[in-house]
């Protein structure tokens, strides 16, 4: 089809060209690879954070177990010390007569 310089009768004087430019297959592939790499980095950073929190939780759990054991030991020591006071102030203990030493044994 030949193009004329001047428009003839019943023809549009404007010509429209489709200038639709798309992304080629190579560009699509590169963009997909970059997106996959970004998603991989995001995944790895989340896993790293999760592991860091896991270490903190483990350390706090250890500390909690140690503190619980220390608490139990302190409860036992407190019961022992209170028992001495209770025995000393009990009615049977107050009815006891103190005894003076009668003498010493010489060799």
CORCOR-V980446 format. One record per backbone hydrogen bond with DSSP energy under -0.5 kcal/mol. CO is the residue of the C=O (numbers start at 1). NH is the residue of the N-H. Records with the same first field share a line. If there is no record, write none. Layout:
# CORCOR-V980446
CO = NH, NH
This chain:
# CORCOR-V980446
8 = 11
17 = 19
19 = 21
20 = 22
24 = 28
25 = 29
26 = 30
27 = 31
28 = 32
29 = 33
30 = 34
31 = 35
32 = 36
33 = 37
34 = 38
35 = 39
36 = 40
37 = 41
38 = 42
39 = 43
40 = 44
41 = 45
42 = 46
43 = 47
44 = 48
45 = 49
46 = 50
47 = 51
48 = 52
49 = 53
50 = 54
51 = 55
52 = 56
53 = 57
54 = 58
55 = 59
56 = 60
57 = 61
58 = 62
59 = 63
60 = 64
61 = 65
62 = 66
63 = 67
64 = 68
65 = 69
66 = 70
67 = 71
68 = 72
69 = 73
70 = 74
71 = 75
72 = 76
73 = 77
74 = 78
75 = 79
76 = 80
77 = 81
78 = 82
79 = 83
80 = 84
81 = 85
82 = 86
83 = 87
84 = 88
85 = 89
86 = 90
87 = 90
90 = 94
91 = 95
93 = 96
104 = 106
